[in-house]
Amino acid sequence: MREYCGGYARMTVGQNIVLRWVRDESLFEVFQGLRDLGLADIGAQGIADVVSCPGTDSCKLGITASMGLNQAIQARVELMDVTDALTRKIHIKMSGCPNSCGQHHIANIGFHGAAMKVGPQQLPAYHMFVGGSYDNGNLRMATQLKVRLPAKRGPDAVERVVQFYEAGRQPGEEFNAFFDRVGAEAFETAIEDLTLPGDFTDANRHPHANRDGNRDPDDDPHADTWPPAPPPGGMAHGADAHAAGADAGVADGAEWIQRPARHDAG
């Protein structure tokens, strides 16, 4: 920063860094420096540039660990290897509560933290929003779908919605235009099976660990070790998540997820 942009950088609401006034002839050198720092990944402002608030990792108002969902969705999107130009323009954002610090209400696909009952117990869950926008100063509030998803199924919901859009859109039709044409009910139907909570287990209670891997030892029998041991019976149905760096398995009807290593967003 000192050498190429006067020692100044700006943080954006999209959790990216803007380096201003870089001379054209210095762009490649700046890129090389950013690459050496691990900050040169492509895709800023695109579908893989997922944004979230801190959630329960540090916020007392948080209901869910939104940064955990952020990493799980980013890993899934990267595994999907999206190449379509219109799909890459989709924005995904999430907040750990309804207060919208993660700006989920203006995302093409948004989530805010909630809870759902399984018998007498509660599981972390998310409300889902579709159709928001803020590009080019054109603000549009997203529509809340009439669904409540278990937190562990957030990545599945994103993949399902993207596939639904790509399969049903007209030539050149952007995501919000497709949503306006088919309506919220069609989206609700597309993810309806993902709203079933499954059994209440420790794996369901902690679908996404904190970034540093800390958990409450009173709640989690594996809190003294990280990564935790998989559930009895071994691993199953987790090939996709494993390939993305997040091991997943199914035991007693509930998924077990090992979060990928910490990395900075954007």
C-alpha positions, 0 to 999 in steps of 0.5 A: 500500500505504501509503495503503490497507493499512498498507504491507503486502502478502503474496506467495502461493505462486501468485505473486500479491500479496495486499493485506489490510485494504482498506476496502470504500469504497476498493476501486475506488480501489485497483483504479484504482491497480493498473490504472495499474500494469498489475496489474489483469488478471482471472483470478487463481487461474484457468487463465490464472494459470500458475505456474512456477519460474525454471528454467534462467533462474537455477537451477543445478538447472534442466533446462528454461526453465520460465518460457519455457514459462509464457509460451508456455502463458499466451499460448495459453490467452489465445488460447483465450479460455476462458469456461466456468466449470469450465474456468477453474478449472483450475490449470496449474503447471510446474517446470524439474526434478523438484524441484517448486518450481513445485508441478506435482505438485498442479496439475490440469495440471502439467509438470516439466523433462526431456530426450529423445534425438534420435539422439546429441543431447538436446532439452528435454522435459517430463513431464506430470501430470494430476489434482492439487488443492490447493483449499480445503485438499484436497491431492491428488497429480497422476498422471504420464502415461506420455509425454514431450513436446518442450518446444515442444509444451507449449502444444499439449498444454494446449490438447489436454487442455482440448479433450478435457475439454470435449468428453467431460465430463458436465454439471457435471463438474469436470476432476479428476472427468473424469480419474478417470472416463476414466483416465490412458490416455485422456489419454495417447492424446489427446496421443500424437502430440505426443510425437514429437520431430521433427528436431534443430535449433537451433530445437528446442534453444531452444524458449523463450528466457530472459526477457531474450532472452539465449542462449549464442552458442556454441549459437545462431547468432542469439544476437547479435540479438533477436528472432532471424531466422526460419528459412530458408523464411519463416514457416508454420503460426504464425497462432495463436501470432502472434496471441498475441504469439509468432511461430511457424514450421516449417522442416525439421520443427522449430518456431521460436518468438519469445517474447512480451515480458516481463511479470510473472505473476499 
